[in-house]
Amino acid sequence: MNKIKLFALLFGIATMVIVSCQKKEDAPPAPDPDPILGSTFLFTSTSPMGVCYGPYHIGDFKVTPFTQAPGTHIPASQIDTDLGMIAELYSFFRTYTQSDGMDTIPYFAQKHNLQVALGVWVYPNDAAKTTTEAKTAVRLAKQYPQQVRCITVSNEPKNVGVTYARVVEVMNEVHGLMQAAGINKPLSSCIQGPEAKNAQVILDACKSLNDAASRYIFLTIYPYGGQINNPTPYNIPGDIKLNMEYSYGNAIKPCEDAGLKVIIGEMGWPSGTDNNETQRPTEWENNANMGTNYAASLSWIRGNNQGSTIFPANKVYTTFWFEMFDEPWKINEPRGVGPCYGIYYNNPNPARKFNP
């Protein structure tokens, strides 16, 4: 090789090194890891907020039979559209049942790049239907391992006439099906926050049926309930600190002390009352307060929750906002707020109440 060729070769190599180094220097620094991500976080997301999804949102208030209610088969096209709307706002969501066409959820979750906590409903007087739910959930968890992040058995069982012992029976049934299918995913249940101290058998099952990294419990926690039933200073939709300190001491901490990671399975604020189609707003139940409370809740679950001697500072909690759509069939709740929790109004082309 002559000197000219050698010089050209060395010059080329040097240039490549310089350019390579320059590119590395010009590249923006890698962002700090988001504090919510890590080995204990169940969902792959940059936000700790997901959403609850009930599909029965087509219908009119006070018109029965409702167009959609539990027992109504939900068309796959509607679920596809609904999950597309969820994907515009969230990375993950939770369901409550495998019935009524909801067994298509993981397929459409995959289509829309969503992850899901898959629900198994426990029917008080129908063991066979409950078993069908359990088998369907396990089959889908195996078929869609990236989409189905966990299986959650029952929701607020005390409110629907299901004993805690029965929930544990179904959890054991699901666990056996998971073992037979070779699935190792978190298996949990969702109870009311104030019931944490009374549901020890469920807490024990969440521990014994999972390995140490997969021990979760879902709790429903509603600052709205605390604020509407208590005098000042609790009743401020944009400040949930006192409500959450109470919930921490009486619900979250007992579960954490029992060795479980807590996920807030429901948290929400209604936009109206009286079960009517116009959703008569009140001083408390209106779109503005819903949006204000959502912002306060999001800030709190992101870790902006220091301020109490009993509460560890800057702790992040995965949470599901209740809920994505108004569901007109929910007519039996106090103050008539049941149908009014959705981020979106009901019916086929729902409008958004506020911008999360």
C-alpha positions in Angstrom: 0.0 0.0 0.0 1.5 3.3 -1.0 1.7 6.3 1.3 -1.2 8.2 -0.4 -3.6 5.2 0.0 -2.4 4.7 3.6 -3.0 8.4 4.4 -6.5 8.3 2.9 -7.4 5.2 4.9 -6.2 6.7 8.2 -7.9 10.0 7.4 -11.2 8.1 6.7 -11.0 6.2 10.0 -10.2 9.3 11.9 -13.2 11.1 10.2 -15.5 8.3 11.2 -14.4 8.4 14.8 -14.8 12.2 14.9 -18.3 12.0 13.3 -19.3 9.2 15.6 -18.1 11.1 18.7 -19.8 14.2 17.4 -23.1 12.4 17.0 -22.9 11.1 20.6 -22.2 14.6 21.9 -25.0 16.1 19.8 -27.6 13.5 20.9 -29.9 14.6 23.7 -29.1 13.0 27.1 -31.2 10.0 28.0 -34.1 11.0 30.3 -34.1 10.0 33.9 -36.2 6.9 34.4 -39.7 7.7 35.4 -40.1 6.9 39.1 -43.2 4.8 38.5 -41.4 2.4 36.3 -39.5 -0.6 37.7 -39.7 -4.1 38.8 -42.7 -3.5 41.1 -44.8 -1.7 38.4 -47.4 -4.0 36.9 -48.0 -2.0 33.7 -45.7 -0.6 31.1 -46.6 3.1 31.2 -45.2 6.5 31.8 -48.3 7.4 33.9 -49.7 5.7 36.9 -53.3 6.4 35.9 -55.4 3.9 33.9 -59.1 3.7 33.6 -62.0 1.3 34.4 -64.0 0.1 31.5 -67.6 -1.0 31.6 -69.1 -1.5 28.1 -72.8 -0.9 28.9 -72.9 2.7 27.9 -75.5 2.8 25.2 -79.0 3.7 26.6 -81.0 6.4 28.1 -81.5 7.3 31.8 -84.8 6.2 33.3 -85.8 4.3 30.2 -86.1 0.6 30.9 -85.2 -1.9 29.8 -81.9 -0.2 29.1 -80.4 -0.7 25.7 -77.3 -2.1 27.3 -76.9 -3.6 30.8 -75.2 -6.6 32.3 -76.6 -9.6 30.3 -76.6 -7.6 27.0 -74.1 -8.9 24.4 -71.8 -6.1 23.4 -70.8 -6.0 19.7 -67.2 -6.5 18.9 -67.3 -3.3 16.8 -68.3 -1.3 19.9 -65.5 -2.8 22.0 -63.0 -2.0 19.2 -64.2 1.6 19.1 -64.2 2.0 22.9 -60.7 0.7 23.3 -59.5 3.0 20.5 -60.9 5.9 22.6 -59.2 4.5 25.8 -55.9 4.3 23.9 -56.1 8.0 23.2 -55.8 8.7 26.9 -54.3 5.7 28.7 -51.9 2.8 28.3 -53.8 0.4 30.6 -57.3 -0.3 31.9 -59.3 -2.9 33.9 -62.4 -4.9 33.2 -64.9 -6.7 35.5 -66.3 -9.7 33.5 -65.6 -12.1 30.7 -69.3 -12.3 29.7 -71.4 -10.4 27.2 -68.7 -10.4 24.5 -66.0 -9.1 26.8 -63.8 -12.1 25.9 -62.7 -10.1 22.8 -61.0 -7.5 25.1 -57.4 -8.9 24.8 -57.7 -9.1 21.0 -58.6 -5.4 20.7 -56.2 -4.5 23.5 -53.5 -5.9 21.3 -54.8 -4.0 18.3 -54.7 -0.7 20.2 -51.5 -1.4 22.1 -53.1 -1.5 25.5 -52.6 -3.6 28.6 -55.4 -4.9 30.8 -56.1 -6.2 34.3 -58.6 -8.8 33.3 -61.6 -9.2 35.6 -63.5 -12.4 36.7 -67.0 -11.7 38.0 -68.2 -13.9 40.8 -71.9 -14.6 40.4 -73.5 -15.1 43.9 -75.9 -17.9 42.7 -74.2 -19.3 39.6 -71.1 -21.3 40.2 -71.1 -22.7 36.7 -71.1 -19.2 35.1 -68.3 -18.1 37.5 -66.2 -21.1 36.4 -66.8 -20.2 32.8 -65.5 -16.7 33.6 -62.4 -18.2 35.3 -61.6 -20.5 32.4 -62.1 -17.8 29.8 -59.8 -15.4 31.7 -57.0 -18.0 32.0 -57.3 -19.0 28.4 -57.0 -15.3 27.3 -54.1 -14.7 29.7 -52.2 -17.5 28.0 -53.2 -16.4 24.5 -52.3 -12.7 25.0 -49.5 -12.7 27.6 -48.3 -9.2 26.7 -51.8 -7.6 27.0 -53.1 -9.4 30.1 -51.0 -8.3 33.0 -53.0 -9.8 35.8 -56.3 -11.5 36.7 -58.6 -9.8 39.3 -61.3 -11.9 40.9 -64.5 -10.0 42.0 -65.0 -6.3 42.7 -66.3 -5.0 46.0 -67.8 -8.4 46.8 -69.6 -7.1 49.9 -71.7 -4.8 47.8 -72.9 -7.6 45.5 -73.7 -10.3 48.0 -70.5 -12.4 47.6 -68.7 -13.5 50.8 -65.0 -13.1 51.1 -64.7 -16.9 51.6 -66.4 -17.4 48.2 -63.9 -14.9 46.5 -61.1 -17.0 47.9 -62.6 -20.2 46.6 -62.7 -18.7 43.1 -59.2 -17.3 43.4 -58.0 -20.9 44.2 -60.0 -22.2 41.2 -58.3 -19.6 38.9 -54.9 -20.4 40.4 -55.3 -24.1 39.7 -56.3 -23.3 36.1 -53.3 -21.0 35.8 -50.9 -23.7 37.0 -52.4 -26.2 34.6 -51.9 -23.8 31.8 -48.4 -22.9 32.8 -49.2 -19.3 33.5 -47.4 -17.2 36.1 -49.2 -13.8 36.4 -50.4 -11.9 39.4 -53.7 -13.1 40.8 -55.6 -10.5 42.9 -59.0 -9.2 44.0 -60.5 -5.8 44.5 -62.2 -4.8 47.7 -63.5 -1.6 49.2 -60.7 0.3 50.9 -62.5 0.5 54.3 -62.9 -3.3 54.2 -59.2 -4.0 54.2 -59.1 -4.7 57.9 -62.0 -7.1 57.6 -60.9 -9.1 54.5 -57.9 -10.8 55.9 -58.7 -14.1 54.0 -58.5 -12.2 50.7 -55.2 -10.5 51.7 -53.9 -13.9 52.7 -54.9 -15.4 49.3 -53.2 -12.6 47.4 -50.0 -13.5 49.3 -50.2 -17.3 49.2 -51.2 -17.7 45.6 -48.5 -15.4 44.2 -44.7 -15.2 44.4 -43.2 -12.3 46.3 -42.9 -10.0 43.3 -46.6 -10.5 42.3 -48.5 -9.9 45.5 -51.0 -7.2 44.7 -54.3 -6.1 46.2 -56.8 -3.7 44.5 -58.6 -1.2 46.7 -61.5 1.1 45.8 -60.9 4.5 47.3 -63.2 7.5 46.7 -62.4 10.9 48.2 -65.8 12.0 46.8 -67.5 9.7 49.4 -65.5 11.2 52.2 -66.0 14.7 51.1 -69.8 14.5 50.5 -70.3 13.0 54.0 -68.0 15.2 56.0 -67.9 18.9 56.9 -65.1 21.3 56.0 -62.1 21.0 55.7 -62.7 17.6 53.9 -65.0 18.9 51.2 -62.6 20.4 48.7 -62.6 18.6 45.3 -59.1 19.9 44.5 -57.5 18.9 47.8 -57.8 15.2 48.7 -54.9 15.2 51.2 -57.0 14.6 54.3 -59.2 12.0 52.6 -56.1 10.1 51.4 -54.4 10.3 54.8 -57.5 8.6 56.2 -57.5 6.0 53.4 -53.8 5.4 53.9 -54.1 4.7 57.6 -57.3 2.6 57.4 -56.9 0.8 54.0 -53.5 1.1 52.2 -51.2 0.7 55.1 -52.8 -2.4 56.6 -52.4 -4.1 53.2 -48.8 -2.9 52.8 -48.1 -4.1 56.3 -49.4 -7.5 55.2 -46.8 -7.7 52.5 -49.0 -6.6 49.5 -48.5 -3.9 46.9 -51.5 -1.7 46.7 -53.2 -0.7 43.4 -56.1 1.8 43.7 -58.7 -0.2 41.7 -61.2 2.6 41.5 -61.1 6.4 42.2 -63.6 8.9 40.7 -66.0 11.8 41.0 -69.5 12.0 39.5 -70.6 14.8 37.2 -74.3 14.8 38.1 -77.1 13.1 40.0 -80.8 12.2 40.0 -80.2 9.5 37.3 -81.5 11.7 34.6 -80.3 12.2 31.1 -79.4 15.8 31.7 -77.4 14.8 34.7 -78.5 17.6 36.8 -75.3 19.2 38.2 -75.1 20.2 41.8 -72.6 22.2 43.9 -70.6 18.9 44.2 -71.5 16.7 41.3 -70.5 18.6 38.1 -68.0 18.5 35.3 -65.8 21.2 36.7 -65.4 19.4 40.1 -64.8 16.1 38.2 -62.0 17.6 36.3 -60.6 19.4 39.4 -60.7 16.2 41.4 -59.1 14.2 38.6 -56.1 16.6 38.5 -55.7 16.4 42.3 -55.9 12.7 42.3 -53.4 12.4 39.5 -51.0 14.6 41.3 -51.4 12.6 44.5 -50.9 9.2 42.9 -47.8 10.5 41.1 -46.2 10.9 44.5 -47.1 14.5 45.5 -48.5 13.2 48.7 -46.2 14.3 51.5 -47.6 16.0 54.5 -48.5 13.5 57.2 -46.4 11.8 59.8 -48.1 8.5 59.0 -47.7 8.8 55.2 -44.4 8.0 53.5 -43.4 10.9 51.2 -43.5 10.8 47.4 -45.0 7.3 47.0 -46.5 6.5 43.7 -49.7 4.3 43.3 -51.0 2.7 40.2 -54.6 3.8 39.9 -57.7 3.2 37.8 -60.0 6.2 37.3 -63.6 5.2 37.5 -64.7 5.2 34.8 -64.4 5.7 31.0 -68.1 5.9 30.0 -71.3 6.8 31.8 -73.4 3.6 32.3 -77.2 4.5 32.5 -78.1 1.2 34.1 -76.4 2.0 37.4 -79.5 3.5 39.0 -79.4 2.3 42.6 -76.5 4.3 44.2 -76.9 7.0 46.8 -77.8 10.4 45.4 -78.4 8.9 42.0 -74.8 9.4 41.0 -74.2 5.8 39.7 -74.6 6.6 36.0 -72.6 9.8 36.1 -68.9 8.7 36.7 -67.7 8.5 33.1 -65.1 10.7 31.5 -67.4 10.4 28.5 -71.2 10.7 28.4 -73.2 7.6 27.4 -74.5 6.6 23.9 -72.9 5.6 20.6 -71.0 8.9 20.0 -70.1 10.0 23.5 -68.7 13.5 24.3 -65.9 14.1 26.7 -66.7 16.0 29.9 -63.2 17.3 30.6 -59.7 16.8 29.3 -57.8 14.3 31.5 
